[in-house]
Amino acid sequence: RRSVLAALVARLLGGHARLQRLEDLMLAGLLQDIGALALLQAMPAEYAAVRAASAGDGADLLERERAPFGADHAEVGAWLARHWQLPAYLADAIGASGASEPATPFQACVAASGAVADLWLGGSDPAGQRELARARVQACVVDGTTLDDLLVQLAAALPEIGAMFEVHIARPEHLESIVDHAKELLILRNLREI
């Protein structure tokens, strides 16, 4: 579910960042956690324990992965992408998916997509996840789109993308009021522009 959400968010953010390769962004968002799948496959018990101990946010997970494995899932994913001879920009985006300051707008959209997906799926620190998602969205968009705007777009697009990937992703209760408030703000903004 996180990968599908991140793929959709990366594509939406790319449009708001005025990037040209929206399908590539979607693919990078989808693949950004491929290293986690590899670690889970290679060391199921050890990796499951690390994930269970994580606070539910991306930075904590990356830090917890480094101690026992010598690398985090973003680094493992980037290595796999290079090994599979995927384009360098995809490998770089996968590797930077947890970075606090990605090097390119493309990478910034992918990093933000993971933070928004984590917020959508919930965790142990919703206020922290919301602040991280807000900061990452602001760092990658150029048209003034806010996190609230993006959440409304995500809610509208989920049924179609869920059907495409045969995944059901419900709107979480902890975001219901946020999405409703964002819709009201969009209506008010549109009325002012008329």
N, C-alpha and C positions, 0 to 999 in steps of 0.2 A: 504494500500500500504506500509506503513512504516513497519508493522509487517512482511510482506512477504519479503521485502528487508532485514530487520534485520535478519530474519531466514537464508536467503541465505548467507549473509555476515558472520554470526556467524559460519556457516558450513565451508565456505572458510577459515576464520581465524583459525579455529580449525586445519585444515590441515597444515597451515603454522606455527602453534604453536606445531605441532606434538602431538596433543591430540588424544585419541582413540575414544571418544564417539561423533562422528560427528553428528549423528542423534539426540542425546540428546542436543547438542549445537543448532542445528536447531530448535528444539522444544522450548528451552529456549529463543532463539531469537524471535520466533513467539509469545511467551507468555509474554514477558517482559513488554508489555503495557496493560496487562489484567486489572490492577488496574485502568487505565484511563477509560476503558470501564465500569467498575463497578461504578466509580464516575459519569460518564455521565448518566448511567442508574438510579442511586439513586438520583442524584440532577442535572437534565439536564440543567436548566437555570443557576444555580450557576457555574457549572463546565464549561459550554460553555463560560461564561463570563471570567473565569480565563484563559482558553485557548486562547481566543481572545486577552487578555491583555498581554500574554506572548510574549517575543521577538522572539520566534521561535527556541530557543535553549533549550536543555534538562535541563540544570542547572537552567535557569530562570524559566521554567515551574515548576520544583520541588519546588523551593523556593516559588513561588506564590501559589502553592497548599497547602503548610503547614499552612499558616496563616488562611484561612477560614475553612479548613477541619481537621487540627491537624495532618495531615500525607500527604505524597506525594503519587503519584500513584504507585511508586515502592514499598513502604511499604504496601499499600493496596493490591497490587498484590501478594506480598510475604505472607501476611496474608491469602488471598484467597487460594493460593496454599497449604498452611499448612492445612487450613480448609478442603480442598478437598483431603487431604492426598496424595498429590503428593510427590515424593521423595524430601528429604531435599536439595539436591544439586540444584534442579530446583527452589525451593522456595528461596534459598539463592541467586541464580543467578538473579532471578527476583528482589529481594530486593536490590541487588547491581548494578542493571542495570544503575543507574545514579551516582554511586560512582566514585569519582575521582581516588581512589586507591583501586581497587577490591582486595580481599584477595587471590584469586586463579587464575591460568591461565584460567580456565573455565569461571569464572566470568569476567575476563579481556576481553575475546573474546566477551561475551555478551554485556558488556559495550561499547566496540569498535564498535560492530555491530549497535547499536543505533546511535552513532555519525556518522558513515558512511551513514546510511540510512537518517539521517537528512541532511547531506551534499548533497546527491543525490536528495532529494526532494526539496532542496532550502529553503531559509529563509531570514530573514532580515539582517543577518551578514554572508555572504558566506566566507569571509576571516577568521573570527573567527571559523566558523564551520569547515573549511578546516584544520585549525591549531589544533583544538581539535581532529578531526578525525585522523590526521597524528600522533599526540602524542599517542592516544589510540591504533592505529594499531602498532606503534613501541613498545608499552609496552606489547603487547601480542604475537607478532610473534618471532620466533627464527631462521628463515631461511633467514633473510635479505629482505623479501618482503616489499615493500613500499606501501604507500597509492595509488600511481599511478598504480603500478602493480595490486593491488586489484581492482581498478576501471575498468581496462581493463577486468579482469576476470569476474567481476560483469556484465559488458555490454554484454559479450559473453554468460553468463548463464541466463540472464533475460528472453529471449523468452521461454525457457523451463520451468522455474519456474513459469512464468506468466501464461502459459498454464495449468500447474498443479493446480494452485490455482484459475484459471479463473479470473485473474487480469491483466490489461494492465498497464505496468509501462514503460513509455517512457524515453528515455535518455534525460535528461534536457539540454537545450541549454547552461546553464552556465558551464556545465562540458564537453561539446563537445570538446573544444580545449584541455582540460586536458587529456581526454581519447586518443585523437589523438596523443598528445605529448608523453604520456606514451607508446603507441603502437610503436612509433618511437624509443624510448629509449630501449624497449624490443628487437626490431629488431637489433639495434646496439649492444646491449649486447650479443645477440645470435651470431651475426657475429664475434665478438671478440673471442668468445669461440670456434669457428670452426677452 
